[in-house]
């Protein structure tokens, strides 16, 4: 569905600044709808002389008048004379309207939306006289606040210009609202606001007091009055209670400049949310500490195996222990990375780079110099995927070196290419070594390394793997040119990233 800005560009010739003003208004008008207990719609004159509805919102505090979504609807000017009159005169117009399917008396308030003395749109409040809320102190106060904001909209003072506090993270009117007078004293506090203050131990009469006199942190109120713009603030009122507030000043523009003649402070008790946040942070820190300890234990096991390997006489046994040490260090590397990153996911490139250094240190020699290169990043992977993949990549690199570059035959290059999207991770290992037999069959191999690779990829990761001689095009794609007599090898690995 098209956004408000896109609809405005499609139907009107409004400037970039005017469209931005409309978008900002729509970003704020959830509060306005809640304050007036009614549906709000935004109308713009189209390029061909008609009108179009480009936004609609329903109040969370009252019954909706329109079940139908009218966004994108076009109509002729005579069909909505109140809107045309408000646009033409630049004044707020109120009158009766007819709504299909409703026999009750319905009313509309048409509010011109002004920017720099130009009416660019019309905001309408539409409600039923009979099905509306019964008037009480809360209703009267909220409607008074709405009327004052309507005057600001018609004067071009609302929404506020420039960089102001983000309303998307702010409390709603239903969470709790406090109306402040020109002296920042409380004129009215909604029941939910009163309850929130009771939870922090404030049981005194609120009306006539300032927040500071009640012992409530009032820096958001002071800044809103001084700067004449909304301020969002979260603070710990007590060790047990955290309040989130947004103070929106009601501003009048005078010869001496803007002046706050009152304000609305919305507040919500977010103590439970912050308690859960702290629990999540504590859990995250605990998980990272566990990964750190697992890494330390694996390194201890690796050290013990190396000590054992030095005492062995058999070359075959020493090689087997060395391979086991390398596999354990690979898994330890994953846990080391997880111990530094928040959450259960890890950036795979942060594992691949040190893994290549690990293989380089363990397998190359002066008479077999190797150069390793990585392309791409692989995205973020869950630990359940990153750990077996790291073991697989270690085995593939070792296999590429051992079989593609015999000791004493000179070194070469190995390129690891990582690609991913929302569903798949592809790993390609390309070397410029002597290549494999064209008749090579991975499924028929009985060596431990390739057996581990085949089992992890096809069984645990539900992926696929293919090994073959490289073509000239495949080598050129990664900037490799094998020595004479060498054909190079390509290993392609694909792993699904979305579970069944």
Secondary structure, DSSP 4 states (H G I P E B T S, - for coil): ---HHHHHHHH----HHHHHHHHHHHHHHHHHHHHHTSEEEEEEE-TTS-EEEEEEE--SSS--S--S--TT-EE-GGGGHHHHHHHHH-S-EEEEE--TT--S-EEEEEEEEEETTEEEEEEEEEEETTTSPPP-HHHHHHHHHHHHHHHHHHHT-SSPPSS---GGGSPPGGG-EEEE-TTSBEEEE-HHHHHHHHTTT--S--TT-BHHHHT---HHHHHHHHHTS-EEEEEESSSS-EEEEEEEEEEEEETTEEEEEEEEEEEEE-HHHHHHHHHHHHHHHHHHHHHHHHHHHHHHHHHHHHHHHHT---HHHHHHHHHHHHHHHHHHHHHHHHHHSSSSEEETHHHHHHHHHHHHHHH-BTTB-EEEEEES---EEEHHHHHHHHHHHHHHHHHHHHHHS-TTS--EEEEEEEEE-SSEEEEEEEE-SS---TT--GGG---HHHHHHHHIIIIIS--EEEEEEPPHHHHHHTT--PPTT---EEEEEEEE-S--
